Amino acid sequence: MTPLRVALCGLAPAAAARFRDWLEAHPAMGLQVTVAVSDIDALLEQLAASPSHAVVLDAGLGLEGISLAQDLTAAHYAVLCAASGAVPPLVRRRAAELGIAHCPDADPARLAAMLRHLLGLAPGAPATGKIIAFHSPRGGAGTSSLLLHLARELRDRGSRVAVVELGSGGGAVPLLGVRQAGGWAELCGLSPEALAGDPEGPGRIAGALVEAEPGIHLMPSAGPAAMDDLSPELVEAVLRLLGPCGCAYALVDTPAEMTVRTAAAMAAADAVCLVGLPDAVSAYRLVQVEALLGELQVPPGRVRLVLNRVREQLPLPVEEALGFLPYRPALRIPEEPRSSGDGTGRFAGFKPGGPAARALDRLLEALVEEVKGP
């Protein structure tokens, strides 16, 4: 997705640089500062040469700035009046009378959130995003590796992807080789109701994302204590706001334990990918999960069953257990010799064109088709 262009006029150089740097550090917002000028004449000259999608005017420009904001709004620009310093009451009153959006400060996250709202990218707009929850009731099934491979494939197709960790251990962090920071630690204390109803909500969530790779943004775990206090309502609110943050897909990496956070993610997901190993223990636990998904009212048609590291014909007890499940036949990912890292401990992905990669391509096509809206 090409970032939308934003022009700045009248902001102090430090405030303009801070906003530009913040947007560069948070590409999921889908905004880019392309013009930063000090006066109105320079702005009009720049817009005549290269139009922008949105304009941020400093309230210090006074009534002349408010008049320009009115003209730009009539010309179908998204216009925001920002207060980087003290604003005379007359200017605030005139902006309110004309319906000019006003930001009480020059905080980058607040500015970005309000601009997205004006541009139609806020909650309730078309940028909804799709949620796919990945779960294995048995640890060590390779769920995080499968998820990251699919995240990169989606990224390579041109989509921005959020990888959301719900386990207290953080399975994606070591595989991606990123430092654990930000993420849920910045969101745990927020009210889900206030977050969902706040125009700044997407901005706060975007600020908590860590760019792990170009096009892939990570919501890291906050550790055992903080994750235990994370409410399921907040999990659902954050997942639903990742689309307005600019992420076309949210891939949720859940722990093996069926926590309330995992249940909330599965209930909110557009598709659920259940991952098991080709053995009796996994099959038995998948049967247990099926009952829980039924209680969560997750339709069987929304579930994709995956068996990872398949080497040979499945044992009869496993076939019988899988046959009991009300899902489509399991997609089998063959085991193949591969390096689990790139020499630095990071996940290197599956061998391009190999049996596992081809099977995962089929899984990705199925998941994308599953979450595609009408």
Backbone hydrogen bonds, N-H to C=O, Kabsch-Sander energy under -0.5 kcal/mol:
donor,donor_aa,acceptor,acceptor_aa,energy
4,L,30,G,-3.1
6,V,32,Q,-2.5
7,A,54,A,-2.5
8,L,35,V,-2.8
9,C,56,V,-2.4
10,G,37,V,-2.2
16,A,12,A,-2.7
17,A,13,P,-2.5
18,R,14,A,-2.2
19,F,15,A,-2.2
20,R,16,A,-2.4
21,D,17,A,-2.7
22,W,18,R,-2.1
23,L,19,F,-2.2
24,E,20,R,-2.0
25,A,21,D,-1.7
26,H,22,W,-0.8
26,H,23,L,-0.6
29,M,26,H,-2.0
30,G,27,P,-1.8
32,Q,4,L,-2.3
34,T,6,V,-2.3
34,T,32,Q,-0.6
35,V,6,V,-1.3
37,V,8,L,-2.6
43,L,39,D,-1.7
44,L,40,I,-2.7
45,E,41,D,-2.0
46,Q,42,A,-2.2
47,L,43,L,-2.9
48,A,44,L,-1.9
49,A,45,E,-1.3
50,S,46,Q,-2.8
53,H,5,R,-1.8
54,A,5,R,-1.7
55,V,78,A,-2.8
56,V,7,A,-2.9
57,L,55,V,-0.6
57,L,80,L,-2.7
58,D,9,C,-2.4
59,A,82,A,-3.5
61,L,58,D,-2.1
62,G,59,A,-2.0
64,E,61,L,-0.6
65,G,61,L,-0.7
66,I,62,G,-1.8
67,S,63,L,-2.5
68,L,64,E,-2.1
69,A,65,G,-2.5
70,Q,66,I,-2.0
71,D,67,S,-1.9
72,L,68,L,-2.9
73,T,69,A,-2.2
74,A,70,Q,-1.9
75,A,71,D,-1.2
76,H,73,T,-1.8
77,Y,72,L,-2.5
78,A,53,H,-1.8
79,V,77,Y,-0.7
80,L,55,V,-2.5
81,C,101,A,-2.8
82,A,57,L,-2.8
82,A,80,L,-0.6
83,A,103,C,-1.6
84,S,82,A,-0.8
91,V,88,P,-0.8
92,R,88,P,-1.8
93,R,89,P,-2.8
94,R,90,L,-2.3
95,A,91,V,-2.3
96,A,92,R,-2.1
97,E,93,R,-2.3
98,L,94,R,-1.8
99,G,95,A,-0.6
99,G,96,A,-0.8
100,I,95,A,-2.6
101,A,79,V,-0.6
103,C,81,C,-3.1
111,L,107,D,-2.8
112,A,108,P,-2.8
113,A,109,A,-2.2
114,M,110,R,-2.3
115,L,111,L,-2.5
116,R,112,A,-2.4
117,H,113,A,-1.8
118,L,114,M,-2.3
119,L,115,L,-2.3
120,G,117,H,-1.2
121,L,116,R,-3.5
122,A,116,R,-0.7
125,A,122,A,-2.1
128,T,126,P,-2.3
130,K,248,A,-1.9
132,I,250,A,-2.8
133,A,271,A,-2.2
134,F,252,V,-3.0
135,H,273,C,-2.6
141,A,138,R,-0.8
146,L,142,G,-2.2
147,L,143,T,-2.6
148,L,144,S,-2.4
149,H,145,S,-2.1
150,L,146,L,-2.2
151,A,147,L,-2.4
152,R,148,L,-2.2
153,E,149,H,-1.8
154,L,150,L,-2.5
155,R,151,A,-2.4
156,D,152,R,-2.8
157,R,153,E,-1.0
158,G,155,R,-2.0
159,S,154,L,-2.1
161,V,215,G,-2.5
162,A,249,Y,-2.8
163,V,217,H,-3.0
164,V,162,A,-0.6
164,V,251,L,-2.5
165,E,163,V,-0.5
165,E,219,M,-2.3
166,L,253,D,-2.5
167,G,253,D,-0.7
175,L,171,G,-0.8
176,L,172,A,-2.3
177,G,173,V,-1.2
178,V,173,V,-1.5
181,A,179,R,-0.7
183,G,208,A,-2.8
184,W,220,P,-2.2
185,A,182,G,-1.1
186,E,183,G,-1.9
187,L,184,W,-1.3
188,C,184,W,-2.0
190,L,187,L,-2.2
195,L,191,S,-2.6
196,A,192,P,-2.3
197,G,193,E,-1.6
198,D,194,A,-0.6
198,D,195,L,-0.8
201,G,198,D,-2.3
204,R,200,E,-2.2
205,I,201,G,-2.2
206,A,202,P,-2.9
207,G,203,G,-2.0
208,A,204,R,-0.7
208,A,205,I,-0.9
209,L,205,I,-0.8
209,L,206,A,-0.7
210,V,218,L,-2.8
212,A,210,V,-1.0
212,A,216,I,-1.5
213,E,216,I,-1.6
216,I,213,E,-2.5
217,H,161,V,-3.0
218,L,210,V,-3.9
219,M,163,V,-3.0
227,M,223,G,-2.5
228,D,224,P,-2.1
229,D,225,A,-1.0
230,L,227,M,-1.0
235,V,231,S,-1.8
236,E,232,P,-2.2
237,A,233,E,-2.2
238,V,234,L,-2.6
239,L,235,V,-2.4
240,R,236,E,-2.1
241,L,237,A,-1.1
241,L,238,V,-0.6
242,L,238,V,-0.7
242,L,239,L,-0.8
243,G,128,T,-0.6
245,C,241,L,-0.9
246,G,243,G,-2.4
247,C,242,L,-2.1
248,A,160,R,-1.3
248,A,246,G,-0.7
249,Y,160,R,-1.5
250,A,130,K,-3.0
251,L,162,A,-3.0
251,L,249,Y,-0.5
252,V,132,I,-2.6
252,V,250,A,-0.6
253,D,164,V,-3.2
253,D,251,L,-0.6
254,T,134,F,-1.9
254,T,252,V,-0.8
259,T,257,E,-1.9
263,A,259,T,-2.3
264,A,260,V,-2.1
265,A,261,R,-2.2
266,M,262,T,-2.4
267,A,263,A,-2.3
268,A,264,A,-1.8
269,A,265,A,-1.2
270,D,131,I,-2.6
271,A,131,I,-1.3
272,V,302,R,-2.5
273,C,133,A,-3.4
274,L,272,V,-0.7
274,L,304,R,-2.5
275,V,135,H,-2.8
275,V,273,C,-0.5
276,G,306,V,-2.5
279,D,277,L,-2.3
283,A,279,D,-2.1
284,Y,280,A,-2.5
285,R,281,V,-2.2
286,L,282,S,-2.4
287,V,283,A,-1.7
288,Q,284,Y,-1.6
289,V,285,R,-2.3
290,E,286,L,-2.0
291,A,287,V,-1.2
292,L,288,Q,-1.4
293,L,289,V,-2.7
294,G,290,E,-1.8
295,E,291,A,-1.6
296,L,292,L,-1.7
297,Q,294,G,-1.2
298,V,293,L,-2.5
302,R,299,P,-2.2
303,V,300,P,-1.7
304,R,272,V,-3.1
305,L,303,V,-0.5
306,V,274,L,-3.0
307,L,331,L,-2.5
308,N,276,G,-2.9
308,N,306,V,-0.6
309,R,333,I,-0.7
310,V,333,I,-2.3
318,V,315,P,-0.5
319,E,315,P,-2.1
320,E,316,L,-2.6
321,A,317,P,-2.2
322,L,318,V,-2.7
323,G,319,E,-2.1
324,F,320,E,-0.9
324,F,321,A,-0.6
325,L,321,A,-0.7
325,L,322,L,-0.8
331,L,305,L,-2.8
333,I,307,L,-3.3
333,I,331,L,-0.5
335,E,310,V,-2.0
342,D,346,R,-0.9
347,F,175,L,-3.9
354,G,351,K,-2.4
358,R,354,G,-2.4
359,A,355,P,-2.2
360,L,356,A,-2.4
361,D,357,A,-1.9
362,R,358,R,-1.7
363,L,359,A,-2.0
364,L,360,L,-2.8
365,E,361,D,-2.3
366,A,362,R,-2.1
367,L,363,L,-2.6
368,V,364,L,-2.9
369,E,365,E,-2.1
370,E,366,A,-2.0
371,V,367,L,-2.2
372,K,368,V,-0.8
